[in-house]
Amino acid sequence: MLWDEAVRVLGGRPGTAGDLVDRYAEGHRRYHDARHVLAVVRHVTDLAAHRADQERAVLVLAALAHDVVYDGEPGEDERRSAAWVGERLAAAGVDGRRVAALVLATADHRAADELTGLLLDADLAVLAAEPDDYERYRLAVRAEYAHVPEDAWRVGRGRVLRGLLERDPLYVTPRARDRWESRAKANLAAELATLSDRP
């Protein structure tokens, strides 16, 4: 298991992930599920290929844990996910403060250092998906917020999209920027345009 491998690299005891798999299989998840988290692990592992083994292990653990609590409560979900990973790593005999800090950074997607930037870029890789895949992502996120009325959704989602579009650059690390920046910006702009079209 990816969790156990990363914990071993950091000198800890495996077998402490507990309910990790079950959490990502929760019925209300449409996008923030196991497929998403494994995609983030793949992307961050690729982006961090040049980093030391221990740094890559920290990134893998943060990627695995970053959405472990997902109740559609921005900010609170990340805080609870950070607490979850801190407890599990403490049980493994690993200092989890760096991993928890990376998880917390996914709340506002602001990177104070390159390691954080690698995780955040991997988390936003989906924004550069091919059009059909981006549409599936868009629909899945909307399904997770099905309880939000359409008008409120348009306002809130529009605010998120504009905030992402205003970032220059969107991606923190040069490798992610070279790969994904232009396509991600095009996808975001296209989705934002749909929000101004009334059904």
BAFI-3210 file (N, C-alpha, C; in Angstrom, 3 decimals, decimal comma, padded with zeros to 6 digits):
// residues 199
n [1|2|3|4|5|6|7|8|9|10|11|12|13|14|15|16|17|18|19|20|21|22|23|24|25|26|27|28|29|30|31|32|33|34|35|36|37|38|39|40|41|42|43|44|45|46|47|48|49|50|51|52|53|54|55|56|57|58|59|60|61|62|63|64|65|66|67|68|69|70|71|72|73|74|75|76|77|78|79|80|81|82|83|84|85|86|87|88|89|90|91|92|93|94|95|96|97|98|99|100|101|102|103|104|105|106|107|108|109|110|111|112|113|114|115|116|117|118|119|120|121|122|123|124|125|126|127|128|129|130|131|132|133|134|135|136|137|138|139|140|141|142|143|144|145|146|147|148|149|150|151|152|153|154|155|156|157|158|159|160|161|162|163|164|165|166|167|168|169|170|171|172|173|174|175|176|177|178|179|180|181|182|183|184|185|186|187|188|189|190|191|192|193|194|195|196|197|198|199]
n.u [000,858|000,462|000,512|001,760|004,283|005,337|005,342|007,227|009,553|009,933|010,683|008,777|006,122|004,206|000,690|-001,128|-003,045|-005,714|-008,974|-008,687|-009,144|-011,892|-012,995|-012,561|-014,317|-016,828|-020,317|-021,280|-019,346|-018,325|-016,421|-014,174|-012,822|-011,417|-010,253|-009,555|-007,699|-005,669|-004,856|-003,747|-001,622|-000,121|000,526|001,959|004,096|005,381|005,982|007,715|009,972|012,648|013,227|014,365|014,113|012,748|011,364|009,646|008,142|006,813|005,244|003,627|002,158|000,793|-000,701|-002,326|-003,836|-005,103|-007,796|-009,157|-011,097|-014,099|-016,667|-017,839|-017,302|-015,529|-012,283|-012,861|-012,950|-010,304|-008,880|-009,766|-008,891|-006,132|-005,783|-006,533|-004,475|-002,270|-002,752|-002,738|-000,124|001,335|000,673|002,098|004,626|005,823|006,770|004,306|003,934|004,837|003,536|000,864|000,809|001,094|-001,320|-003,130|-002,511|-003,911|-006,304|-006,410|-004,817|-002,278|001,138|003,945|006,425|008,520|007,948|005,333|004,148|004,425|002,578|000,179|000,056|-000,194|-002,689|-004,312|-004,052|-006,107|-007,483|-006,374|-007,249|-008,268|-010,983|-013,402|-012,847|-012,552|-015,139|-016,446|-015,255|-016,255|-019,025|-019,048|-018,114|-020,171|-022,231|-021,483|-022,185|-024,914|-026,919|-026,860|-028,568|-029,166|-028,706|-027,129|-025,014|-023,912|-022,970|-021,090|-019,368|-018,505|-017,016|-014,903|-013,740|-012,980|-011,105|-009,099|-008,412|-007,325|-004,887|-001,517|001,368|-000,933|-000,084|002,427|004,995|007,637|007,629|005,014|003,691|004,618|003,509|000,700|-000,468|-001,594|-003,716|-005,278|-006,089|-007,655|-009,710|-010,858|-011,756|-013,628|-015,524|-016,345|-017,613|-019,913|-021,382|-022,462|-024,421|-027,795|-029,981]
n.v [-001,205|002,252|004,109|002,680|002,161|004,766|005,564|003,779|004,686|007,009|006,016|004,916|002,864|000,580|000,136|001,910|003,368|002,900|003,799|004,834|003,932|003,317|005,822|007,262|005,938|006,771|007,352|009,914|011,129|012,318|013,421|013,881|011,374|008,009|007,736|010,360|010,982|009,117|009,922|012,396|011,515|010,184|012,345|014,062|012,476|012,207|014,931|015,428|013,935|014,568|015,063|014,274|010,973|010,991|013,412|012,939|010,894|012,278|013,948|012,046|010,981|013,287|013,770|011,480|011,941|014,393|014,891|013,292|013,722|014,780|016,754|018,730|021,196|023,773|024,572|023,700|020,973|020,547|021,165|019,146|016,917|017,313|017,000|014,320|012,999|013,720|012,403|009,689|009,399|009,947|007,689|005,906|006,468|008,620|011,966|014,026|016,679|018,184|016,924|017,366|020,161|020,507|019,379|021,210|023,413|023,003|024,197|026,945|026,949|028,185|028,491|028,319|027,355|025,241|022,505|022,458|023,679|021,675|019,716|021,199|021,874|019,324|018,631|020,354|019,501|018,366|020,465|020,951|018,994|017,049|018,188|016,513|015,020|017,085|018,030|015,874|016,062|018,596|018,107|016,165|017,550|019,401|017,634|016,874|019,085|019,159|019,915|022,628|025,429|026,322|029,050|030,028|028,272|029,042|031,599|031,084|029,154|030,611|032,588|031,058|030,115|032,524|033,412|031,490|031,898|034,424|034,048|034,334|033,006|030,194|027,647|026,612|025,454|025,221|022,969|021,939|024,188|024,461|022,170|022,328|024,895|026,604|025,075|024,590|027,193|027,768|025,868|026,700|029,280|028,630|027,181|029,172|030,909|029,469|029,758|032,210|031,960|031,722|029,036]
n.w [000,000|-000,751|001,348|003,486|002,361|002,109|004,789|005,825|004,553|005,955|008,331|009,965|011,447|009,578|008,653|009,818|008,544|008,778|008,311|005,762|003,036|003,148|003,680|001,303|-000,273|000,366|-000,043|-000,830|-002,285|-005,419|-007,020|-005,331|-004,634|-004,492|-007,026|-007,687|-005,608|-006,049|-008,569|-007,912|-006,341|-008,334|-010,047|-008,316|-007,588|-010,017|-010,622|-008,544|-008,995|-008,907|-006,284|-002,919|-001,400|001,093|001,014|-001,131|000,005|002,045|000,449|-000,872|001,277|002,092|-000,213|-000,249|002,030|001,725|001,076|002,826|004,721|003,649|003,461|002,079|003,198|002,907|004,076|006,768|006,134|005,253|007,586|009,301|007,865|008,021|010,772|010,998|009,525|011,012|013,453|012,598|011,643|013,932|015,400|013,930|014,619|013,415|012,787|011,992|011,306|009,057|006,930|007,665|007,489|004,743|003,853|004,985|003,434|001,113|001,453|000,775|-001,383|-001,585|-001,922|000,125|-000,253|-002,366|-002,055|-001,067|-003,262|-005,200|-004,359|-004,485|-007,188|-008,309|-007,304|-008,715|-011,285|-012,758|-013,873|-016,282|-017,941|-020,826|-022,924|-022,692|-020,382|-018,578|-018,527|-017,310|-014,794|-014,027|-013,863|-011,873|-009,623|-009,376|-008,731|-006,186|-004,819|-004,946|-003,239|-003,206|-004,366|-007,834|-008,622|-006,496|-006,737|-009,221|-008,625|-006,555|-007,746|-009,936|-008,649|-007,642|-010,046|-011,311|-009,449|-009,764|-012,450|-012,292|-011,167|-011,806|-012,378|-012,740|-011,941|-009,650|-009,893|-012,312|-014,077|-013,956|-014,849|-017,492|-018,608|-018,157|-017,885|-020,026|-021,142|-018,881|-018,170|-020,402|-020,126|-017,692|-018,361|-020,305|-018,820|-017,042|-018,790|-019,369|-017,078|-017,193|-018,985|-019,010|-018,086]
ca.u [000,000|001,242|000,666|002,759|005,592|005,802|005,627|008,500|010,634|010,121|011,113|007,642|005,490|003,070|-000,572|-001,850|-003,942|-007,068|-010,160|-008,370|-009,836|-013,335|-013,382|-012,616|-015,430|-018,093|-021,302|-021,552|-018,237|-018,452|-015,106|-013,123|-012,844|-010,131|-009,652|-008,913|-006,524|-004,605|-004,337|-002,873|-000,382|000,655|001,055|002,958|005,271|006,051|006,538|008,768|010,952|013,996|013,363|014,874|013,115|011,919|010,443|008,607|007,264|005,961|004,268|002,671|001,259|-000,086|-001,650|-003,293|-004,661|-005,564|-009,261|-009,665|-012,372|-014,725|-018,086|-018,272|-017,149|-014,184|-011,550|-013,059|-012,535|-008,836|-008,415|-010,037|-007,990|-004,799|-005,804|-006,563|-003,154|-001,365|-003,006|-002,302|001,338|001,837|000,537|003,138|005,931|006,354|006,391|003,422|003,648|005,047|002,458|-000,360|000,901|000,813|-002,756|-003,783|-002,271|-004,893|-007,507|-006,398|-003,930|-001,173|002,368|005,022|007,692|008,364|007,313|003,896|003,763|004,312|001,296|-000,927|000,001|-000,738|-004,115|-005,008|-003,754|-007,369|-007,952|-005,790|-007,705|-008,897|-012,347|-014,379|-012,499|-012,857|-016,593|-016,784|-014,848|-017,189|-020,305|-018,854|-018,061|-021,539|-023,017|-021,149|-022,871|-026,293|-027,786|-026,766|-029,430|-028,421|-028,234|-026,030|-023,889|-023,308|-022,222|-019,933|-018,432|-017,909|-015,997|-013,753|-013,108|-012,310|-009,917|-008,067|-007,981|-006,543|-003,545|-000,547|000,797|-001,833|000,731|003,568|006,273|007,840|007,263|003,554|003,298|004,895|002,606|-000,734|-000,985|-002,453|-004,949|-006,087|-006,711|-008,707|-010,833|-011,497|-012,471|-014,793|-016,552|-016,868|-018,544|-021,201|-022,123|-023,177|-025,543|-028,929|-030,645]
ca.v [000,000|003,479|004,692|001,930|002,370|006,106|005,561|003,064|005,587|007,985|005,314|004,600|001,544|000,523|-000,379|002,904|004,178|002,710|003,902|005,645|003,431|003,451|007,231|007,675|005,221|007,283|007,472|011,273|011,619|012,128|013,761|013,742|009,961|007,312|008,040|011,677|010,988|008,360|010,781|013,386|010,799|009,979|013,618|014,623|011,621|012,581|016,274|015,433|012,878|015,058|015,323|013,171|009,948|011,390|014,463|012,300|010,172|013,292|014,375|010,959|010,932|014,458|013,550|010,476|012,430|015,779|014,943|012,135|014,222|015,616|016,956|019,931|022,358|024,288|025,034|022,719|019,669|020,488|021,114|017,806|015,995|017,505|016,366|012,870|012,490|013,896|011,305|008,403|009,357|009,826|006,273|005,181|006,887|009,596|013,349|014,340|018,109|018,672|016,381|018,085|021,520|020,409|019,170|022,489|024,352|022,797|024,991|028,174|026,712|029,146|027,760|029,093|026,743|024,392|021,234|022,736|023,934|020,408|019,101|022,011|021,712|017,996|018,659|021,131|018,974|018,074|021,647|020,910|017,777|017,176|018,720|015,533|014,693|018,265|018,068|014,884|016,681|019,672|017,505|015,457|018,553|019,929|016,607|016,913|020,259|019,106|020,566|024,081|025,888|026,664|030,441|030,130|027,546|029,858|032,681|030,537|028,544|031,701|033,221|030,152|030,102|033,813|033,446|030,667|032,556|035,620|033,662|034,399|031,843|029,320|026,575|027,146|024,894|025,375|021,776|021,919|025,333|024,132|021,112|022,469|026,258|027,170|024,296|024,818|028,514|027,670|025,134|027,550|030,352|028,040|026,893|030,444|031,445|028,749|030,212|033,448|031,593|031,259|027,867]
ca.w [000,000|-000,871|002,683|004,240|001,746|002,464|006,228|006,020|004,130|007,029|009,538|010,827|011,423|008,653|009,181|010,630|007,709|009,302|007,469|004,577|001,847|003,356|003,583|-000,099|-000,913|000,889|-001,106|-001,288|-003,110|-006,865|-007,576|-004,315|-004,277|-004,629|-008,329|-007,590|-004,737|-006,707|-009,632|-007,273|-005,990|-009,571|-010,526|-007,413|-007,684|-011,257|-010,496|-007,508|-009,299|-008,604|-004,852|-002,107|-001,072|002,232|000,580|-001,936|000,931|002,675|-000,554|-001,092|002,437|002,030|-001,309|000,185|003,133|001,604|001,034|003,561|005,235|002,628|003,730|001,366|004,082|002,642|005,249|007,836|005,613|005,260|008,986|009,832|007,165|008,606|012,096|010,757|009,129|012,150|014,407|012,030|011,570|015,305|015,754|013,190|015,107|012,468|013,015|010,876|011,193|007,686|006,116|008,033|006,938|003,306|003,718|005,288|002,334|000,046|001,742|-000,029|-002,529|-001,619|-001,596|000,732|-000,635|-003,545|-001,717|-001,054|-004,637|-005,918|-003,997|-004,979|-008,645|-008,588|-006,974|-009,741|-012,621|-013,448|-014,591|-017,626|-018,604|-022,142|-022,725|-022,200|-018,996|-017,772|-018,365|-016,275|-013,529|-013,703|-013,463|-010,608|-008,556|-009,199|-008,051|-004,762|-004,267|-005,449|-002,265|-003,393|-005,464|-009,050|-008,614|-005,539|-007,317|-010,268|-007,986|-005,850|-008,694|-010,711|-007,817|-007,621|-011,365|-011,529|-008,606|-010,392|-013,686|-011,969|-010,727|-012,896|-013,038|-011,983|-011,359|-008,916|-010,319|-013,761|-014,836|-014,060|-015,668|-018,898|-019,056|-017,928|-017,686|-021,077|-021,274|-017,685|-018,274|-021,414|-019,529|-016,680|-019,052|-020,978|-017,819|-016,536|-019,794|-019,279|-015,901|-017,536|-019,857|-018,204|-018,681]
c.u [000,887|001,518|001,800|004,160|006,166|006,154|006,958|009,685|010,952|010,464|009,997|007,137|004,307|001,792|-001,388|-002,853|-005,399|-008,139|-009,920|-009,183|-011,344|-013,796|-013,510|-013,709|-016,789|-019,042|-021,528|-020,452|-018,504|-017,141|-013,991|-013,093|-011,469|-009,464|-008,923|-007,635|-005,373|-004,020|-003,393|-001,552|000,484|001,304|002,159|004,233|006,073|006,717|007,731|009,848|012,371|014,239|013,878|013,746|012,191|010,934|009,319|007,639|006,308|004,871|003,210|001,672|000,291|-001,126|-002,726|-004,286|-005,410|-007,083|-009,884|-010,958|-012,939|-016,226|-018,617|-018,231|-015,731|-013,537|-011,644|-012,640|-011,013|-008,284|-008,622|-009,174|-006,579|-004,723|-005,774|-005,168|-002,146|-001,512|-002,486|-000,781|001,956|001,763|001,592|004,543|006,615|005,874|005,579|003,175|003,799|003,930|001,157|-000,352|000,621|-000,689|-003,504|-003,638|-003,261|-006,181|-007,544|-005,477|-002,908|000,070|003,421|006,387|007,426|007,671|005,791|003,388|003,581|002,979|000,134|-001,065|-000,593|-002,238|-004,923|-004,732|-005,021|-007,859|-007,432|-006,213|-008,230|-010,381|-013,370|-014,118|-012,790|-014,363|-017,048|-016,412|-015,866|-018,512|-020,189|-018,796|-019,448|-022,402|-022,725|-021,826|-024,318|-027,267|-027,790|-027,652|-028,606|-027,897|-027,046|-024,793|-023,164|-022,462|-020,948|-018,897|-017,757|-016,813|-014,727|-013,001|-012,373|-011,043|-008,771|-007,533|-007,098|-005,137|-002,608|000,862|-000,162|-001,040|002,021|004,895|006,425|007,388|005,747|003,064|003,492|003,890|001,158|-001,300|-001,983|-003,763|-005,860|-006,807|-007,846|-009,932|-011,588|-012,322|-013,724|-015,898|-017,173|-017,875|-019,897|-022,033|-022,882|-024,352|-026,684|-029,571|-032,007]
c.v [001,246|004,116|004,006|002,124|003,726|006,189|004,875|003,947|006,592|007,326|004,915|003,180|001,556|000,087|000,604|003,721|004,000|002,770|004,702|005,211|003,624|004,898|007,677|006,944|005,714|007,652|008,874|011,837|011,308|012,469|013,470|012,317|009,330|007,608|009,373|011,596|010,204|009,134|011,830|012,736|010,608|011,272|014,149|013,786|011,956|013,947|016,314|014,392|013,286|015,254|014,077|012,223|010,387|012,493|013,874|011,528|011,136|013,736|013,301|010,889|012,113|014,301|012,553|011,030|013,718|015,920|013,813|012,476|015,135|015,648|018,202|021,170|022,907|024,888|024,022|021,322|019,520|020,419|019,725|016,748|016,096|016,858|014,847|012,355|012,664|012,780|009,976|008,302|009,288|008,373|005,417|005,535|007,887|010,989|013,809|015,815|018,639|018,184|017,141|019,505|021,528|020,228|020,480|023,484|024,166|023,572|026,246|028,084|027,831|028,429|028,695|028,544|025,765|023,077|021,392|022,955|022,664|019,726|019,887|021,899|020,359|017,959|019,375|020,631|018,728|019,269|021,678|019,664|018,078|017,538|017,718|015,169|015,879|018,354|017,057|015,412|017,736|019,113|016,799|016,433|019,132|018,930|016,582|018,086|020,320|019,814|022,089|024,494|026,426|028,094|030,616|029,410|028,399|030,973|032,140|029,942|029,606|032,401|032,375|030,202|031,405|033,915|032,643|031,326|033,774|035,295|033,642|034,238|031,081|028,256|027,150|026,708|024,980|024,164|021,683|023,039|025,020|023,124|021,553|023,874|026,686|026,406|024,500|026,157|028,497|026,945|025,995|028,652|029,818|027,721|028,173|031,035|030,745|029,250|031,496|033,221|031,062|030,050|028,237]
c.w [000,000|000,495|003,431|003,682|002,150|003,942|006,505|005,646|005,232|008,361|010,465|010,661|010,470|009,373|009,972|009,820|008,103|008,237|006,187|003,355|001,985|003,211|002,129|-000,884|-000,425|-000,253|-001,634|-002,180|-004,581|-007,573|-006,573|-003,755|-004,503|-005,964|-008,300|-006,775|-005,362|-007,887|-009,062|-006,872|-007,228|-010,035|-009,615|-007,431|-008,928|-011,134|-009,542|-007,760|-008,919|-007,106|-004,131|-001,728|000,056|001,850|-000,271|-001,046|001,636|001,705|-000,807|000,061|002,431|000,925|-000,902|001,200|002,831|001,510|001,845|004,299|004,168|002,854|003,030|002,225|003,911|003,883|006,382|007,375|005,673|006,674|009,571|009,150|007,731|009,988|011,958|010,451|010,260|013,167|013,881|011,970|012,965|015,762|015,068|013,678|014,198|012,863|011,803|010,648|009,766|006,770|006,402|007,472|005,440|003,063|003,964|004,144|001,191|000,294|000,884|-001,244|-002,700|-001,133|-001,033|000,337|-001,778|-003,220|-001,685|-002,468|-005,443|-005,619|-004,596|-006,491|-009,020|-008,333|-008,056|-011,156|-013,426|-014,258|-016,024|-018,393|-020,009|-021,940|-022,177|-020,737|-018,078|-017,525|-017,323|-014,890|-013,097|-013,190|-012,117|-009,436|-008,311|-008,447|-006,560|-004,058|-004,752|-004,511|-002,417|-004,562|-006,631|-009,035|-007,680|-006,063|-008,360|-009,669|-007,343|-006,780|-009,552|-009,945|-007,779|-008,947|-011,646|-010,691|-009,198|-011,654|-013,420|-011,479|-011,927|-012,319|-012,127|-011,243|-010,793|-009,530|-011,844|-014,569|-015,020|-014,968|-017,159|-019,441|-019,137|-017,989|-018,768|-021,201|-020,070|-017,763|-019,307|-020,864|-018,528|-017,327|-019,725|-019,980|-017,281|-017,508|-019,710|-018,113|-016,175|-018,471|-018,986|-018,873|-019,267]
res [m|l|w|d|e|a|v|r|v|l|g|g|r|p|g|t|a|g|d|l|v|d|r|y|a|e|g|h|r|r|y|h|d|a|r|h|v|l|a|v|v|r|h|v|t|d|l|a|a|h|r|a|d|q|e|r|a|v|l|v|l|a|a|l|a|h|d|v|v|y|d|g|e|p|g|e|d|e|r|r|s|a|a|w|v|g|e|r|l|a|a|a|g|v|d|g|r|r|v|a|a|l|v|l|a|t|a|d|h|r|a|a|d|e|l|t|g|l|l|l|d|a|d|l|a|v|l|a|a|e|p|d|d|y|e|r|y|r|l|a|v|r|a|e|y|a|h|v|p|e|d|a|w|r|v|g|r|g|r|v|l|r|g|l|l|e|r|d|p|l|y|v|t|p|r|a|r|d|r|w|e|s|r|a|k|a|n|l|a|a|e|l|a|t|l|s|d|r|p]
***
